[in-house]
């Protein structure tokens, strides 16, 4: 049986994902099948003997990341750990070339010991044999302090390949002043959201509730996930691929109707004009994720106090969410100091001194999987941009509505295929065709790598 990347929860959702460079791109489609047959990783110890660093030894490890304020967090770690020294290197985000840089470095034999990997991209590094099985290195008592679903995101074939950090739960952000101006109420259902868009159009024809928010594979996956879709599953040794199940078709029909009726701004979320339309008040909601709360102040600095967060509307009005992004700390298989690497990863995802510099001043609004980290993030996200609301008040309720989901082994390439197809939305392409393009790419990639795949 082919193991699956199973999650019961799921950065950066609108960014277009790119293929991993070289061999990593090829083996990514093998998913965890290759990961489970890629040979033993660096001598993972038994579950009963969780190793710790030798207090008499000095460790030097390298860490690569795109996340903000990582240097400050690393400095705090180094100050608290005289026997472990971490050298940090800032790299582009994964979707902007970071993954290619990491993969190329591994192939050249000079990759980092620790690096950030978003959950949909982790299987590619596992399949390439570039990350270590750290199952035996995780302290069970510490593991229990993380959201269980987060560990599901880093578990492949019954083995743990990374330490989870954040969960990109879906959140709706809206302009409170313009909602008041046009007499709008915060919608709880998608029917209410459509009615709100119609009311806004009648009052202000050149103003829109949102844009082509399903213009990327990652975003469309999140909305389908929220609706209860299951794009990937397995039966025996065969992958089942179905991007057009009833839940996905319901999402496609809804957003196609919004497009056909002129209720959405035509600008793509990845286009430069998107932020301009937000700045001018032409778009008054953002359907995004928890991490977006930190990005809004930077892109719309003149709108302080005008944005608020709310749960994403759902089809039945009950809390429901998919995920847009979320990341983990992966450990290189080539590392000579895995125990020290894991200690660093666990510290970075759980300790107050690691979280404070990344969250203070609104630098990050990641919804963190560790209980202490989540509490620290909430209390330290003190951005004056949101004077009447701490967005962290919304995230836990949203997370409770996360539905089951299985990541397939092809999403790096499949997201690109869907984003390309979505460029024709409103012209020569429909939302359903974007889904169909995703399914075709997933099927083609699986079959090209010798995997058994079946539509539906």
C-alpha positions in Angstrom: 0.0 0.0 0.0 1.2 3.5 -0.8 1.4 5.5 2.4 -0.4 8.9 2.3 0.5 12.3 3.6 -2.6 12.6 5.9 -3.6 15.7 7.7 -6.5 16.7 9.7 -5.7 20.4 9.4 -3.6 21.0 6.0 2.9 30.7 3.6 1.8 32.0 1.9 -1.3 30.9 0.1 -1.6 33.1 -3.0 2.1 32.7 -3.9 2.6 30.5 -7.0 4.6 27.4 -6.1 7.5 26.4 -8.3 9.0 23.0 -9.0 11.9 21.9 -6.9 15.1 22.1 -8.9 16.8 19.1 -10.4 16.2 15.6 -8.9 14.0 16.9 -6.1 11.4 18.0 -8.7 11.3 14.5 -10.2 11.1 12.6 -6.9 8.5 14.9 -5.4 5.9 13.0 -7.4 6.9 9.8 -5.8 5.5 11.1 -2.5 6.1 9.1 0.6 6.5 5.9 -1.4 10.0 6.8 -2.2 10.5 8.3 1.2 9.7 5.0 2.9 12.1 3.1 0.6 14.9 5.6 0.4 17.1 3.7 2.9 17.8 4.4 6.5 18.3 8.0 7.6 21.1 9.0 10.0 20.8 6.2 12.6 17.5 7.2 14.2 17.5 5.8 17.7 14.7 3.8 19.3 11.7 5.5 20.7 12.7 4.5 24.2 16.0 6.3 24.1 15.4 9.9 23.2 18.9 11.3 22.8 20.1 14.7 24.0 23.2 16.7 23.2 26.4 15.8 25.0 27.0 18.7 27.5 30.7 18.2 27.0 30.6 18.5 23.2 30.3 21.6 21.0 27.9 21.6 18.1 27.9 23.9 15.0 24.7 23.7 12.9 23.4 25.8 10.0 19.8 27.0 9.6 18.2 28.5 6.4 14.9 30.3 6.4 12.9 33.1 4.8 10.8 33.8 8.0 11.0 37.3 9.5 13.2 38.0 12.6 14.8 34.6 12.5 18.2 36.1 13.2 17.0 37.5 16.4 15.5 34.2 17.5 18.7 32.4 16.5 20.7 34.9 18.6 18.5 34.2 21.6 19.0 30.4 21.1 22.8 30.8 20.9 22.9 32.9 24.0 21.0 30.2 25.9 23.0 27.3 24.5 26.7 27.8 24.9 27.5 24.3 23.5 25.3 24.7 20.4 26.0 27.5 17.9 23.6 28.1 15.0 24.7 30.0 11.9 21.6 31.5 10.2 21.2 32.3 6.5 18.3 34.3 5.1 17.0 32.8 1.8 14.0 33.7 -0.5 10.6 32.2 0.4 10.1 28.7 -0.9 7.9 29.8 -3.7 10.4 32.5 -4.7 13.3 30.2 -5.2 14.1 29.1 -1.7 13.3 25.5 -2.2 15.4 25.3 -5.4 18.3 26.9 -3.5 18.0 24.3 -0.7 17.7 21.4 -3.1 20.6 22.5 -5.2 22.7 22.9 -2.0 21.9 19.4 -1.0 22.9 18.0 -4.4 26.2 20.0 -4.1 26.8 18.6 -0.6 26.6 21.9 1.2 23.0 22.1 2.3 21.8 23.4 5.7 21.3 21.2 8.8 17.9 22.7 9.5 15.5 24.4 7.1 11.9 25.5 6.9 9.6 23.4 4.7 5.9 24.1 4.1 3.7 21.0 4.6 2.8 20.4 0.9 6.5 20.6 0.0 7.9 18.5 2.7 7.2 15.1 0.9 9.4 16.2 -2.0 12.4 16.5 0.3 11.6 13.3 2.1 11.3 11.5 -1.2 14.6 12.9 -2.4 16.2 11.4 0.7 17.3 14.8 1.9 15.7 14.9 5.3 16.2 12.7 8.4 13.7 10.5 10.1 13.5 12.1 13.5 10.9 9.9 15.1 13.2 8.7 17.9 14.5 12.2 18.7 11.2 13.7 19.7 10.5 13.9 23.5 6.9 12.5 23.9 6.2 15.0 26.8 7.1 17.9 24.5 5.3 16.4 21.6 2.1 16.4 23.6 2.2 20.2 23.9 1.7 20.5 20.1 -1.7 20.3 18.3 -1.9 16.6 17.3 -3.0 17.5 13.8 0.2 19.4 13.3 2.3 16.3 13.8 0.1 14.6 11.2 1.4 17.1 8.7 5.0 16.0 9.3 4.3 12.3 9.5 4.8 10.2 6.4 4.7 6.4 6.4 4.5 6.3 10.2 7.7 8.3 10.6 8.2 11.9 11.7 10.3 14.0 9.3 10.0 17.5 10.7 8.9 19.6 13.8 5.7 21.5 13.0 5.6 25.2 13.5 2.4 27.0 12.3 -1.0 26.2 10.7 -2.3 28.6 8.1 -6.0 28.4 9.0 -8.4 30.4 6.8 -9.5 33.8 8.0 -11.6 36.6 6.4 -10.4 40.2 6.8 -12.7 43.1 6.2 -12.8 46.9 6.1 -14.9 47.9 9.1 -15.3 51.5 8.0 -16.6 50.5 4.5 -18.9 47.8 5.9 -20.4 50.5 8.1 -20.6 53.0 5.3 -22.5 50.6 3.0 -24.6 49.1 5.8 -23.1 45.6 5.5 -23.1 42.8 8.1 -20.2 40.3 8.5 -21.4 37.2 6.5 -21.4 33.8 8.2 -22.4 31.8 5.2 -21.4 31.8 1.5 -25.0 32.7 0.6 -24.7 35.7 2.9 -21.4 36.6 1.4 -22.9 36.6 -2.1 -25.9 38.7 -0.9 -23.4 41.1 0.7 -21.5 41.4 -2.6 -24.8 42.1 -4.4 -25.7 44.8 -1.9 -22.3 46.4 -2.2 -22.5 46.4 -6.0 -25.9 48.1 -5.9 -24.6 50.8 -3.6 -21.1 51.2 -5.2 -20.8 49.6 -8.6 -17.0 50.1 -8.8 -16.4 48.5 -5.4 -16.1 44.7 -4.8 -16.3 42.5 -1.8 -13.3 40.5 -3.1 -11.3 39.6 -6.2 -10.6 36.4 -8.1 -9.7 34.7 -4.8 -9.6 31.2 -6.4 -6.8 32.3 -8.8 -4.2 29.8 -7.5 -4.1 26.1 -6.8 -3.3 26.7 -3.1 -6.3 28.9 -2.6 -8.7 26.7 -4.5 -7.5 23.7 -2.5 -8.2 25.5 0.7 -11.7 26.4 -0.3 -12.4 22.9 -1.5 -10.9 21.5 1.7 -13.2 23.8 3.8 -16.2 22.4 1.9 -15.2 18.8 2.7 -13.5 17.8 -0.5 -11.0 14.9 -0.7 -8.7 15.4 -3.7 -6.4 12.4 -2.9 -7.0 9.0 -1.4 -5.6 5.6 -1.7 -6.9 2.1 -2.3 -4.3 -0.7 -2.0 -1.4 0.4 -4.1 -3.4 2.9 -6.2 -3.8 6.6 -5.8 -7.3 7.9 -6.3 -7.4 11.5 -7.6 -10.6 13.5 -7.7 -10.5 17.2 -7.9 -14.1 17.4 -9.1 -15.9 15.6 -6.3 -19.2 17.1 -5.2 -17.7 19.4 -2.6 -15.1 20.8 -5.1 -17.8 21.2 -7.8 -19.9 23.2 -5.2 -17.0 25.5 -4.6 -16.4 25.9 -8.4 -20.1 26.6 -9.1 -20.2 29.2 -6.3 -17.1 31.2 -7.5 -18.1 30.8 -11.1 -21.4 32.4 -10.3 -19.6 35.3 -8.5 -17.4 35.8 -11.6 -20.2 35.5 -14.1 -22.3 38.0 -12.3 -19.5 40.6 -12.0 -19.4 40.4 -8.2 -15.6 40.0 -7.9 -12.8 42.3 -9.0 -11.0 40.8 -11.9 -7.5 41.4 -10.5 -5.5 38.4 -9.5 -4.3 38.1 -6.0 -0.7 37.7 -7.3 -0.9 40.8 -9.5 0.6 44.2 -8.5 -2.8 45.8 -9.0 -4.3 43.7 -6.2 -2.7 45.8 -3.4 -3.6 49.0 -5.3 -7.2 48.0 -5.3 -7.1 47.2 -1.6 -5.5 50.6 -0.9 -8.1 52.5 -2.9 -11.0 50.6 -1.2 -12.0 48.9 -4.4 -11.8 45.6 -2.6 -13.1 45.4 1.0 -12.5 41.9 2.1 -9.5 39.6 2.0 -10.1 35.8 2.1 -6.8 34.6 3.3 -5.2 33.0 6.3 -3.9 33.6 9.8 -0.5 34.9 8.6 -2.2 37.6 6.6 -2.9 39.7 9.7 0.8 40.6 9.8 1.0 41.4 6.1 -1.9 43.8 5.9 -0.1 46.6 7.9 2.9 46.4 5.7 1.0 46.6 2.4 -1.7 49.0 3.6 0.0 51.2 6.2 -2.4 54.1 5.8 -5.4 52.0 6.8 -4.5 51.4 10.5 -7.6 50.6 12.6 -9.8 49.9 9.5 -9.3 46.1 9.2 -10.7 43.3 11.4 -10.6 39.5 11.3 -13.6 37.2 11.2 -14.1 33.5 10.6 -14.3 32.4 7.0 -17.9 32.0 5.8 -19.0 28.4 5.3 -21.8 26.8 3.3 -23.8 25.8 6.4 -22.7 28.6 8.7 -20.8 26.3 11.0 -17.1 26.8 11.7 -15.1 25.3 8.9 -11.6 25.9 7.5 -9.1 24.6 5.1 -5.5 25.7 5.2 -3.4 28.2 3.2 0.2 27.3 4.1 1.9 26.5 7.3 5.5 25.4 7.8 7.8 23.0 9.7 11.5 22.6 10.7 13.1 19.8 8.7 16.4 18.2 9.6 18.9 17.3 6.8 19.7 13.6 6.5 23.3 14.6 5.9 23.6 16.4 9.3 26.2 15.1 11.7 24.3 16.6 14.7 20.7 15.5 14.5 20.1 15.6 18.3 21.3 19.2 18.4 19.3 20.0 15.3 16.1 18.7 16.8 16.8 20.5 20.1 17.1 23.7 18.1 13.9 23.0 16.1 11.9 22.2 19.2 13.2 25.4 20.9 12.3 27.5 17.8 8.8 26.2 17.7 8.0 26.3 21.4 10.0 28.8 23.5 9.1 32.3 24.5 12.5 33.8 23.5 12.0 32.3 20.0 8.5 33.5 19.4 8.7 37.0 20.9 11.0 38.6 18.3 9.1 37.2 15.4 5.7 38.4 16.7 6.3 41.6 18.5 5.2 44.7 16.7 3.1 42.6 14.3 6.1 41.1 12.5 4.3 37.7 12.2 0.8 36.5 13.0 1.4 32.8 12.5 -1.0 30.5 14.3 1.4 28.3 16.2 1.0 24.6 16.9 2.8 24.5 20.2 0.6 25.6 23.2 3.2 27.8 24.8 4.2 29.3 21.5 0.5 30.1 20.7 0.0 31.8 24.0 3.2 33.9 23.6 2.3 34.8 20.1 -1.2 36.0 21.1 0.1 38.1 24.0 2.9 39.6 22.0 1.0 40.5 18.9 0.5 44.1 20.0 0.3 45.8 16.7 -1.5 49.2 17.0 -2.8 48.5 13.5 -5.7 46.5 15.1 -6.7 48.7 18.1 -10.1 47.1 18.8 -9.2 43.5 18.1 -6.4 41.0 18.5 -6.7 38.8 15.4 -5.4 35.9 17.5 -8.8 35.9 19.2 -10.2 34.5 15.9 -7.7 31.9 15.0 -8.5 29.1 17.6 -12.2 29.1 16.8 -11.3 28.8 13.1 -8.9 26.0 13.7 -11.5 23.9 15.4 -13.4 23.8 12.1 -10.5 22.2 10.2 -11.7 19.2 8.2 -9.8 16.0 7.3 -7.6 16.3 4.2 -5.0 14.2 2.4 -2.0 15.8 0.6 -1.1 14.1 -2.6 2.5 13.7 -3.7 2.3 16.0 -6.7 1.2 19.4 -5.3 4.4 21.3 -6.1 3.8 20.9 -9.9 0.0 20.6 -9.6 -0.3 24.0 -8.0 1.6 25.5 -10.9 -0.7 23.9 -13.4 -3.7 25.2 -11.7 -2.3 28.7 -11.3 -1.6 28.7 -15.1 -5.1 27.6 -15.9 -6.6 30.2 -13.5 -5.0 33.0 -15.6 -7.9 32.6 -18.0 -10.7 33.0 -15.4 -13.4 35.4 -16.6 -12.2 35.0 -20.2 -11.6 31.5 -21.7 -11.4 29.4 -18.6 -13.8 28.4 -15.8 -13.2 27.5 -12.2 -14.2 23.9 -13.0 -11.6 23.8 -15.8 -8.9 25.0 -13.3 -9.9 22.0 -11.1 -9.7 19.7 -14.2 -6.3 21.0 -15.0 -5.1 20.2 -11.5 -6.4 16.7 -11.8 -4.9 16.1 -15.2 -1.5 17.3 -13.9 -1.7 15.1 -10.8 -2.6 12.1 -12.9 0.1 12.7 -15.5 2.8 13.3 -12.9 2.0 10.1 -11.0 1.9 8.0 -14.1 5.1 9.5 -15.4 6.9 8.3 -12.3 5.4 4.8 -12.4 2.7 5.3 -9.7 -0.6 3.6 -10.1 -3.3 6.4 -10.3 -7.0 6.3 -11.0 -9.3 9.2 -11.6 -12.2 9.5 -9.2 
